[in-house]
Amino acid sequence: MSSSQPRFTVGICGGGVSGLCIAVALSRCPDIEVHVYEAANSFKEIGAGVMIWGRAWRALSLLGLDQVFREVAGAPADGSADPQFGFDYRRSDLGSEGFLIHRHVLPYPGHNFHRAHFLDALADLLPAGVAHLGKRLVSFTYKNTPTGQVGLHFVDGTSATCDVLLGCDGIRSVVRRCMFEGLARDGRPQLTQYIEPMWTGEILYRCLIPSEELPLKNGGKHPVLQRPIIYCGNNKHFFGYSIGRQKWVNVGGFVTTPGRRGDTWEEPWVSECSVQEVVESFAGWERDLQDIIKCVERPMKWAVHQVKPLPFFAHRHVALVGDAAHAMTTHQASGAEQAIEDACVLAALLSHSSVTQANLSQALKAYERVRLPIAQHVMAVSAATGELYEMRNGLNGDGYSAWISELKTLWRWVAGEDLKTEINKALVMTRDIGGTRFQYKL
Ligand SMILES: Cc1cc2nc3c(=O)[nH]c(=O)nc-3n(C[C@H](O)[C@H](O)[C@H](O)COP(=O)(O)OP(=O)(O)OC[C@H]3O[C@@H](n4cnc5c(N)ncnc54)[C@H](O)[C@@H]3O)c2cc1C
């Protein structure tokens, strides 16, 4: 940061994937002051594998973070991936011999990585003075100043001020709660319905398995080490793919109670559970899957929640980002992907030299108009993908041809519009913006 007066100060609540991507990108702008307020005492998340697609790779390049990601994911320099990359979809709940429904080769690269490693690498890039750990936000207030500053209030009794607040604080976002509660008090009571996340009726059993523990198959590697596999069945499915340069296999089994979507989940969202619970959930499924389940140790049980599709992401000088805005089911492995796209568009807008304190709210609205339709489309297709995997839409007759056709349709967005186009749209929407800025190749 330069010693001269900054153009504006950005407060980022939450140091997860979205918060750290924006923080690193904006901290490279000499005329913007950035602060990340993270509730935890470190950025190290006890997380597992995450997969992202070509669009997020492109976003990371635009953010100048492709090299750090490449090192973490072990990806090639140009972001290209195995041209045969994709998933094997199997019908697995009809006895000990499953069968291949479809091998879907994706026409765009997918990269998987260990989330904690990526967060570590991003945190290392933050200049001194940007990160504030152990700072749990409890509320924000709009200050009565001519430029519309935002006051931040933390659980330890301290407070801070910024010109723009980015709520990167995840699915249970305090920023979202404050924004919608405030608007409800101001005469829009219907907005309270968007505060609490919703249980999807799904339970996910999850763990990492060291690759060397999987038994050989027909003298070679277990199939799940050769390509990602989705084992499908009625109201359940199981996924597996290797991460960390094939060191581990990230596995998860979903069990859905369709009638309970939208019910309140009374227990903790994440808890330990017994191996037996996983074994029983997938008893009678095909043999290759049983070989994987035999290696499961210390599984975690997640009650899968999502944010209800919000009517907007931004109000005045506050915007919701990533899971705070659009936490979704994991069936297309797209939550972090979408969070990275949000980060890219916001960082491009805020770093633009023509965005000032005077037009910050327009820039945030432009972000919302570009990102909301895409993120909510991905939310919808992600949920529909879960329905498909668990045979709830009646498309599994006729040799699965309708099923396969629907699968291809649901994945189509991943090859959609270029992010540069979306950033340009947002720049055009933000009034009074002209020229371009150095680090974004617009
Ligand atoms: C089981 C599972 C598997 C997934 N797999 C994939 C995948 O393969 N691919 C993919 O793209 N996505 C995946 N996702 C989704 C992905 O993890 C999320 O979409 C992504 O982490 C969202 O990033 P974020 O920065 O918005 O929020 P988060 O990563 O949740 O980060 C929020 C941060 O805010 C902090 N915070 C919270 N409240 C406060 C507060 N009041 N004050 C200050 N700080 C606060 C938290 O400590 C945290 O550090 C998966 C999700 C789950 C649950």
The ligand as an SDF file (V2000), in Angstrom:
LIG
                    3D

 53 58  0  0  0  0  0  0  0  0999 V2000
  -18.4410  -31.5390    1.5240 C   0  0  0  0  0  0  0  0  0  0  0  0
  -18.1700  -30.4420    0.5560 C   0  0  0  0  0  0  0  0  0  0  0  0
  -17.4630  -30.6900   -0.6270 C   0  0  0  0  0  0  0  0  0  0  0  0
  -17.2180  -29.6700   -1.5470 C   0  0  0  0  0  0  0  0  0  0  0  0
  -16.5380  -29.9300   -2.7050 N   0  0  0  0  0  0  0  0  0  0  0  0
  -16.3680  -28.9400   -3.6160 C   0  0  0  0  0  0  0  0  0  0  0  0
  -15.6870  -29.1700   -4.8590 C   0  0  0  0  0  0  0  0  0  0  0  0
  -15.2140  -30.2540   -5.1590 O   0  0  0  0  0  0  0  0  0  0  0  0
  -15.5670  -28.1360   -5.7420 N   0  0  0  0  0  0  0  0  0  0  0  0
  -16.0620  -26.9060   -5.4610 C   0  0  0  0  0  0  0  0  0  0  0  0
  -15.9410  -25.9980   -6.3010 O   0  0  0  0  0  0  0  0  0  0  0  0
  -16.6910  -26.6570   -4.2850 N   0  0  0  0  0  0  0  0  0  0  0  0
  -16.8570  -27.6290   -3.3640 C   0  0  0  0  0  0  0  0  0  0  0  0
  -17.5000  -27.3810   -2.1950 N   0  0  0  0  0  0  0  0  0  0  0  0
  -17.9990  -26.0320   -1.9290 C   0  0  0  0  0  0  0  0  0  0  0  0
  -16.8870  -25.1310   -1.4290 C   0  0  0  0  0  0  0  0  0  0  0  0
  -16.2530  -25.7040   -0.3220 O   0  0  0  0  0  0  0  0  0  0  0  0
  -17.4640  -23.7820   -1.0240 C   0  0  0  0  0  0  0  0  0  0  0  0
  -18.3320  -23.3310   -2.0220 O   0  0  0  0  0  0  0  0  0  0  0  0
  -16.3510  -22.7630   -0.8420 C   0  0  0  0  0  0  0  0  0  0  0  0
  -15.5190  -23.1470    0.2320 O   0  0  0  0  0  0  0  0  0  0  0  0
  -16.9420  -21.3910   -0.5660 C   0  0  0  0  0  0  0  0  0  0  0  0
  -15.9020  -20.5010   -0.2750 O   0  0  0  0  0  0  0  0  0  0  0  0
  -16.2110  -19.2020    0.5550 P   0  0  0  0  0  0  0  0  0  0  0  0
  -14.9340  -18.4520    0.6140 O   0  0  0  0  0  0  0  0  0  0  0  0
  -17.3960  -18.5210    0.0030 O   0  0  0  0  0  0  0  0  0  0  0  0
  -16.6540  -19.6970    2.0060 O   0  0  0  0  0  0  0  0  0  0  0  0
  -15.8690  -20.5800    3.0660 P   0  0  0  0  0  0  0  0  0  0  0  0
  -14.8480  -21.4240    2.4050 O   0  0  0  0  0  0  0  0  0  0  0  0
  -16.9200  -21.2310    3.8960 O   0  0  0  0  0  0  0  0  0  0  0  0
  -15.0870  -19.5220    3.9650 O   0  0  0  0  0  0  0  0  0  0  0  0
  -15.7620  -18.6890    4.8810 C   0  0  0  0  0  0  0  0  0  0  0  0
  -14.7430  -18.1210    5.8540 C   0  0  0  0  0  0  0  0  0  0  0  0
  -15.3820  -17.1240    6.6500 O   0  0  0  0  0  0  0  0  0  0  0  0
  -15.0260  -17.3020    8.0050 C   0  0  0  0  0  0  0  0  0  0  0  0
  -16.1280  -16.7430    8.8100 N   0  0  0  0  0  0  0  0  0  0  0  0
  -17.3710  -17.2540    8.9770 C   0  0  0  0  0  0  0  0  0  0  0  0
  -18.1100  -16.4450    9.7500 N   0  0  0  0  0  0  0  0  0  0  0  0
  -17.3200  -15.3980   10.0720 C   0  0  0  0  0  0  0  0  0  0  0  0
  -17.5240  -14.2190   10.8510 C   0  0  0  0  0  0  0  0  0  0  0  0
  -18.6970  -13.9710   11.4640 N   0  0  0  0  0  0  0  0  0  0  0  0
  -16.5050  -13.3350   10.9800 N   0  0  0  0  0  0  0  0  0  0  0  0
  -15.3040  -13.5670   10.3610 C   0  0  0  0  0  0  0  0  0  0  0  0
  -15.0550  -14.6800    9.6210 N   0  0  0  0  0  0  0  0  0  0  0  0
  -16.0590  -15.5740    9.4720 C   0  0  0  0  0  0  0  0  0  0  0  0
  -14.8610  -18.8080    8.1520 C   0  0  0  0  0  0  0  0  0  0  0  0
  -14.0640  -19.1300    9.2820 O   0  0  0  0  0  0  0  0  0  0  0  0
  -14.1940  -19.1580    6.8270 C   0  0  0  0  0  0  0  0  0  0  0  0
  -12.7910  -19.0410    6.8890 O   0  0  0  0  0  0  0  0  0  0  0  0
  -17.7170  -28.3750   -1.2650 C   0  0  0  0  0  0  0  0  0  0  0  0
  -18.4110  -28.1150   -0.0700 C   0  0  0  0  0  0  0  0  0  0  0  0
  -18.6430  -29.1370    0.8330 C   0  0  0  0  0  0  0  0  0  0  0  0
  -19.4250  -28.8380    2.0970 C   0  0  0  0  0  0  0  0  0  0  0  0
  1  2  1  0
  2  3  1  0
  2 52  2  0
  3  4  2  0
  4  5  1  0
  4 50  1  0
  5  6  2  0
  6  7  1  0
  6 13  1  0
  7  8  2  0
  7  9  1  0
  9 10  1  0
 10 11  2  0
 10 12  1  0
 12 13  2  0
 13 14  1  0
 14 15  1  0
 14 50  1  0
 15 16  1  0
 16 17  1  0
 16 18  1  0
 18 19  1  0
 18 20  1  0
 20 21  1  0
 20 22  1  0
 22 23  1  0
 23 24  1  0
 24 25  2  0
 24 26  1  0
 24 27  1  0
 27 28  1  0
 28 29  2  0
 28 30  1  0
 28 31  1  0
 31 32  1  0
 32 33  1  0
 33 34  1  0
 33 48  1  0
 34 35  1  0
 35 36  1  0
 35 46  1  0
 36 37  1  0
 36 45  1  0
 37 38  2  0
 38 39  1  0
 39 40  1  0
 39 45  2  0
 40 41  1  0
 40 42  2  0
 42 43  1  0
 43 44  2  0
 44 45  1  0
 46 47  1  0
 46 48  1  0
 48 49  1  0
 50 51  2  0
 51 52  1  0
 52 53  1  0
M  END
$$$$
